[in-house]
Amino acid sequence: MKNEAEIRIVPLTTEHLSAVMKIERAVFRDAWTTTAFLELLGFSDKCWAVFAGEELAGYLVTQWVLDEVHILNLAVAPSTQRRGVATQLMNFLLSLSRRRGMRDLFLEVRVSNLAAISLYEGLGFHELAVRPRYYPDGENARLMHLHLPDRAAGEPSRTNGHKTGELQG
Ligand SMILES: CC(C)(COP(=O)(O)OP(=O)(O)OC[C@H]1O[C@@H](n2cnc3c(N)ncnc32)[C@H](O)[C@@H]1OP(=O)(O)O)[C@@H](O)C(=O)NCCC(=O)NCCS
């Protein structure tokens, strides 16, 4: 059985930024700058830090527009990867989105990022389109989408079996 990390999700604030930047630079070749994070934190309160014990294990940055959730950044520290952290964080987002009446989630991912694509597909996302040369190095992006069913209409919800926390947000 997978050694799933025990996590704690809190709103992302500027005090997390130096630890965030360490992860960001370790996992992305086109890492966001501190300024980019600061700008986003200035207008989005839908950004979360995730802790495993005392250590910052990852973060999730989203923007909510009408009933759409746009996932702008998601990363897990290399030392904590493959322990269900991203799945728990995404299930937290899906649960919160449902409770707040959001209907659609969107994200872009590099076509070569098979780990992330597998994560998103496991949560029910599917490819909506390919955005040619979306990244600065010319790589294409997959635009991925998840429609949240209207529970009142009786449509079944879908997760990949990991626990879904009703956490703050
Ligand atoms: C993608 C990423 C966020 C996944 O985080 P994680 O906490 O390791 O993911 P989880 O442990 O919840 O894994 C969930 C599923 O994702 C897929 N997955 C995750 N890492 C994988 C890998 N290295 N190879 C293949 N599949 C992988 C698997 O389907 C996995 O399910 P399984 O472990 O039951 O097989 C992490 O690898 C990361 O930070 N990568 C660099 C940044 C990035 O690519 N962010 C996404 C940008 S769109």
The ligand as a Tripos MOL2 file, in Angstrom:
@<TRIPOS>MOLECULE
LIG
   48    50     1     0     0
SMALL
NO_CHARGES

@<TRIPOS>ATOM
      1 C1          2.7540   16.2840  -10.7920 C.3       1 LIG1
      2 C2          2.9600   16.3560   -9.2800 C.3       1 LIG1
      3 C3          2.2690   17.6090   -8.7510 C.3       1 LIG1
      4 C4          2.3270   15.0960   -8.6400 C.3       1 LIG1
      5 O1          2.4350   15.2280   -7.2200 O.3       1 LIG1
      6 P1          2.4520   13.9480   -6.2560 P.3       1 LIG1
      7 O2          2.1050   14.4100   -4.8910 O.co2     1 LIG1
      8 O3          3.7150   13.2140   -6.4190 O.co2     1 LIG1
      9 O4          1.2460   13.0930   -6.8850 O.3       1 LIG1
     10 P2          0.4630   11.8850   -6.1750 P.3       1 LIG1
     11 O5          1.3710   11.1300   -5.2520 O.co2     1 LIG1
     12 O6         -0.8170   12.3930   -5.6140 O.co2     1 LIG1
     13 O7          0.1860   10.9520   -7.4370 O.3       1 LIG1
     14 C5         -1.1140   10.8320   -8.0120 C.3       1 LIG1
     15 C6         -0.9950   10.1480   -9.3550 C.3       1 LIG1
     16 O8         -0.2790   10.9710  -10.2760 O.3       1 LIG1
     17 C7          0.4980   10.1420  -11.1430 C.3       1 LIG1
     18 N1          1.9230   10.3760  -10.9130 N.ar      1 LIG1
     19 C8          2.4720   11.1610   -9.9590 C.ar      1 LIG1
     20 N2          3.8290   11.1520  -10.0870 N.ar      1 LIG1
     21 C9          4.1060   10.3520  -11.1280 C.ar      1 LIG1
     22 C10         5.3050    9.9700  -11.7500 C.ar      1 LIG1
     23 N3          6.5020   10.3990  -11.3230 N.pl3     1 LIG1
     24 N4          5.2310    9.1440  -12.8260 N.ar      1 LIG1
     25 C11         4.0320    8.7020  -13.2790 C.ar      1 LIG1
     26 N5          2.8470    9.0310  -12.7240 N.ar      1 LIG1
     27 C12         2.8870    9.8580  -11.6660 C.ar      1 LIG1
     28 C13         0.1330    8.7130  -10.7890 C.3       1 LIG1
     29 O9         -1.0050    8.3560  -11.5590 O.3       1 LIG1
     30 C14        -0.2270    8.8560   -9.3200 C.3       1 LIG1
     31 O10        -1.0570    7.8260   -8.8480 O.3       1 LIG1
     32 P3         -0.3720    6.4870   -8.2480 P.3       1 LIG1
     33 O11         0.7420    6.9260   -7.3200 O.co2     1 LIG1
     34 O12        -1.5030    5.8070   -7.5590 O.co2     1 LIG1
     35 O13         0.1720    5.7630   -9.4430 O.co2     1 LIG1
     36 C15         4.4760   16.3540   -8.9040 C.3       1 LIG1
     37 O14         5.1090   15.2920   -9.5970 O.3       1 LIG1
     38 C16         5.1760   17.6630   -9.2410 C.2       1 LIG1
     39 O15         5.2060   18.5870   -8.4350 O.2       1 LIG1
     40 N6          5.7620   17.7200  -10.4490 N.am      1 LIG1
     41 C17         6.5070   18.9020  -10.8760 C.3       1 LIG1
     42 C18         5.5860   20.1010  -11.0550 C.3       1 LIG1
     43 C19         4.4410   19.8210  -12.0120 C.2       1 LIG1
     44 O16         4.6130   19.1530  -13.0280 O.2       1 LIG1
     45 N7          3.2530   20.3760  -11.6900 N.am      1 LIG1
     46 C20         2.0700   20.2360  -12.5170 C.3       1 LIG1
     47 C21         2.1010   21.3060  -13.5450 C.3       1 LIG1
     48 S1          0.6170   21.2490  -14.5540 S.3       1 LIG1
@<TRIPOS>BOND
     1     1     2 1
     2     2     3 1
     3     2     4 1
     4     2    36 1
     5     4     5 1
     6     5     6 1
     7     6     7 2
     8     6     8 1
     9     6     9 1
    10     9    10 1
    11    10    11 2
    12    10    12 1
    13    10    13 1
    14    13    14 1
    15    14    15 1
    16    15    16 1
    17    15    30 1
    18    16    17 1
    19    17    18 1
    20    17    28 1
    21    18    19 ar
    22    18    27 ar
    23    19    20 ar
    24    20    21 ar
    25    21    22 ar
    26    21    27 ar
    27    22    23 1
    28    22    24 ar
    29    24    25 ar
    30    25    26 ar
    31    26    27 ar
    32    28    29 1
    33    28    30 1
    34    30    31 1
    35    31    32 1
    36    32    33 2
    37    32    34 1
    38    32    35 1
    39    36    37 1
    40    36    38 1
    41    38    39 2
    42    38    40 1
    43    40    41 1
    44    41    42 1
    45    42    43 1
    46    43    44 2
    47    43    45 1
    48    45    46 1
    49    46    47 1
    50    47    48 1
@<TRIPOS>SUBSTRUCTURE
     1 LIG1         1 GROUP 0 **** ****
